[in-house]
Amino acid sequence: MDRTERFYRIEMLIRQRGSVSFAALMEDLEVSRATLKRDLDYLRSRLDAPIVYDRASNGYRFSPAPVGRGGRKAASHELPGVWFSEREIHALLTMHQLIDGLDGGGTLGRHLQPLLEKLHGMLGSSAAEARELLRRVRISLPARRPVPARWFERVASALLQRRRLELVYFTRSKGVESRRQVSPQRLLHHRNTWYLDAWCHASDGLRRFALDAVRGAELSDERARDVSLRSVEAALDGGYGVYGGGELRHAVLCFSPTAAQWVANEQWHPKQAVEKLPDGSLRMTLPYADDTELLMDLLRHGPDVQVEAPEALRTKLRERLQATLARYAS
């Protein structure tokens, strides 16, 4: 529990119980005497919380709101509406945008409206405060590939009802449409678009489908084939980015001192290994199966990254850079 969570917990306990002893606060918050004393001092001196010690009850309580002219009580004390950690605020706003940004709205939007309203409530103590937060804090979703709501709803329904799905799918690399019967296993949101992990009955294996490439989706009466999530993860999550299947290889990348300042704080892969070198550069080793997404990430670093291994990846990156340069040749 971080400090801001403790502030809210202290105030909630006092409001619920009327008076709370120092020992009870320590036990509930699981903090030391010194930490709790600092928290109480901060609430009083910096956040104007009217917390007082009551000898009669041997506990801490809120002092009554002062009465002003005309016999009116002053407004009761409340902590500021937004007290989220960086990870919490990112999660809340991302959920809000994912729900609010579904292309086409429709039935799914109506189903999720109660959740959207709950998120609004969590984002502020009033509707106006929630709107102001959404206006002042922005989650950028570059290169977003929206998914038509009708296909998303049918895919999600098939997943939850454990039914097979008849897909019309457009394969971009081949430029063709195909019909496939699949058993949905999991939805994945990656780099601002949605994917479906499913058992493809035509190819008799696990496959990952980009939902923005779905041209049609109909629920089948047949029950979906169940595959354990552990098997799905093993087959599709081991590689780099969304390209998970295939034999794993390891890329060894060396970033310049300039790029290292940012890359050192980035997670390119959950199983990456990072080594800081004496000259300020950084060596990163990570697994990959398909190099498509890895090459895209390497290209954005230009001359600030060098592929040390394997040679096949070095060659591909060099060819991409040469082809790019050729486009700008006079």
RAHUMO-V641529 format. One record per residue. RES is the residue in three letters. PHI is phi in whole degrees, -180 to 180 (none if undefined). Layout:
# RAHUMO-V641529
res = <RES | RES>
phi = <PHI | PHI>
This chain:
# RAHUMO-V641529
res = <MET | ASP | ARG | THR | GLU | ARG | PHE | TYR | ARG | ILE | GLU | MET | LEU | ILE | ARG | GLN | ARG | GLY | SER | VAL | SER | PHE | ALA | ALA | LEU | MET | GLU | ASP | LEU | GLU | VAL | SER | ARG | ALA | THR | LEU | LYS | ARG | ASP | LEU | ASP | TYR | LEU | ARG | SER | ARG | LEU | ASP | ALA | PRO | ILE | VAL | TYR | ASP | ARG | ALA | SER | ASN | GLY | TYR | ARG | PHE | SER | PRO | ALA | PRO | VAL | GLY | ARG | GLY | GLY | ARG | LYS | ALA | ALA | SER | HIS | GLU | LEU | PRO | GLY | VAL | TRP | PHE | SER | GLU | ARG | GLU | ILE | HIS | ALA | LEU | LEU | THR | MET | HIS | GLN | LEU | ILE | ASP | GLY | LEU | ASP | GLY | GLY | GLY | THR | LEU | GLY | ARG | HIS | LEU | GLN | PRO | LEU | LEU | GLU | LYS | LEU | HIS | GLY | MET | LEU | GLY | SER | SER | ALA | ALA | GLU | ALA | ARG | GLU | LEU | LEU | ARG | ARG | VAL | ARG | ILE | SER | LEU | PRO | ALA | ARG | ARG | PRO | VAL | PRO | ALA | ARG | TRP | PHE | GLU | ARG | VAL | ALA | SER | ALA | LEU | LEU | GLN | ARG | ARG | ARG | LEU | GLU | LEU | VAL | TYR | PHE | THR | ARG | SER | LYS | GLY | VAL | GLU | SER | ARG | ARG | GLN | VAL | SER | PRO | GLN | ARG | LEU | LEU | HIS | HIS | ARG | ASN | THR | TRP | TYR | LEU | ASP | ALA | TRP | CYS | HIS | ALA | SER | ASP | GLY | LEU | ARG | ARG | PHE | ALA | LEU | ASP | ALA | VAL | ARG | GLY | ALA | GLU | LEU | SER | ASP | GLU | ARG | ALA | ARG | ASP | VAL | SER | LEU | ARG | SER | VAL | GLU | ALA | ALA | LEU | ASP | GLY | GLY | TYR | GLY | VAL | TYR | GLY | GLY | GLY | GLU | LEU | ARG | HIS | ALA | VAL | LEU | CYS | PHE | SER | PRO | THR | ALA | ALA | GLN | TRP | VAL | ALA | ASN | GLU | GLN | TRP | HIS | PRO | LYS | GLN | ALA | VAL | GLU | LYS | LEU | PRO | ASP | GLY | SER | LEU | ARG | MET | THR | LEU | PRO | TYR | ALA | ASP | ASP | THR | GLU | LEU | LEU | MET | ASP | LEU | LEU | ARG | HIS | GLY | PRO | ASP | VAL | GLN | VAL | GLU | ALA | PRO | GLU | ALA | LEU | ARG | THR | LYS | LEU | ARG | GLU | ARG | LEU | GLN | ALA | THR | LEU | ALA | ARG | TYR | ALA | SER>
phi = <none | -84 | -64 | -65 | -63 | -65 | -56 | -65 | -66 | -59 | -65 | -65 | -63 | -67 | -66 | -72 | -101 | 85 | -149 | -132 | -72 | -61 | -65 | -67 | -65 | -60 | -67 | -69 | -84 | 57 | -128 | -80 | -59 | -65 | -66 | -64 | -62 | -65 | -62 | -64 | -62 | -68 | -60 | -75 | -83 | -103 | -112 | 57 | -75 | -80 | -88 | -128 | -90 | -109 | -63 | -62 | -98 | 53 | -153 | -102 | -143 | -90 | -72 | -60 | -64 | -65 | -95 | -95 | -65 | 80 | 77 | -88 | -80 | -68 | -60 | -69 | -74 | -141 | -67 | -54 | -66 | -108 | -137 | -110 | -75 | -58 | -68 | -68 | -67 | -66 | -64 | -62 | -71 | -66 | -59 | -61 | -71 | -63 | -74 | -70 | -98 | -61 | -65 | 96 | 62 | 77 | -59 | -62 | -59 | -69 | -62 | -91 | -57 | -59 | -66 | -62 | -68 | -65 | -62 | -58 | -64 | -72 | -79 | -171 | -80 | -146 | -62 | -66 | -68 | -65 | -62 | -65 | -65 | -64 | -80 | -92 | -118 | -122 | -100 | -81 | -123 | -69 | 54 | -69 | -114 | -68 | -112 | -55 | -59 | -65 | -75 | -61 | -65 | -70 | -64 | -64 | -63 | -62 | -63 | -75 | -86 | 56 | -118 | -73 | -132 | -96 | -105 | -107 | -123 | -99 | -91 | -63 | -63 | -105 | 69 | -132 | -99 | -143 | -102 | -139 | -100 | -131 | -109 | -62 | -118 | -164 | -99 | -131 | -107 | -140 | 48 | 70 | -152 | -105 | -131 | -115 | -92 | -148 | -85 | -90 | -75 | -73 | -95 | 57 | -169 | -79 | -138 | -116 | -116 | -77 | -70 | -75 | -99 | -79 | -105 | -169 | -153 | -131 | -74 | -96 | -79 | -77 | -72 | -68 | -75 | -88 | -124 | -62 | -62 | -63 | -69 | -62 | -63 | -64 | -81 | -117 | -104 | -78 | -81 | -105 | 66 | -80 | -91 | -98 | -81 | 108 | -74 | -80 | -125 | -123 | -96 | -113 | -119 | -121 | -101 | -64 | -55 | -65 | -70 | -59 | -62 | -96 | -63 | -59 | -103 | -105 | -108 | -84 | -154 | -58 | -108 | -72 | -122 | -121 | -132 | -84 | -98 | -56 | -85 | 95 | -78 | -138 | -107 | -122 | -118 | -149 | -84 | -154 | -113 | -93 | -92 | -56 | -74 | -65 | -62 | -62 | -70 | -69 | -63 | -72 | -94 | 51 | -75 | -89 | -139 | -131 | -83 | -88 | -165 | -81 | -65 | -62 | -70 | -58 | -63 | -62 | -66 | -61 | -65 | -63 | -66 | -65 | -66 | -65 | -62 | -63 | -67 | -102 | -69 | -76>
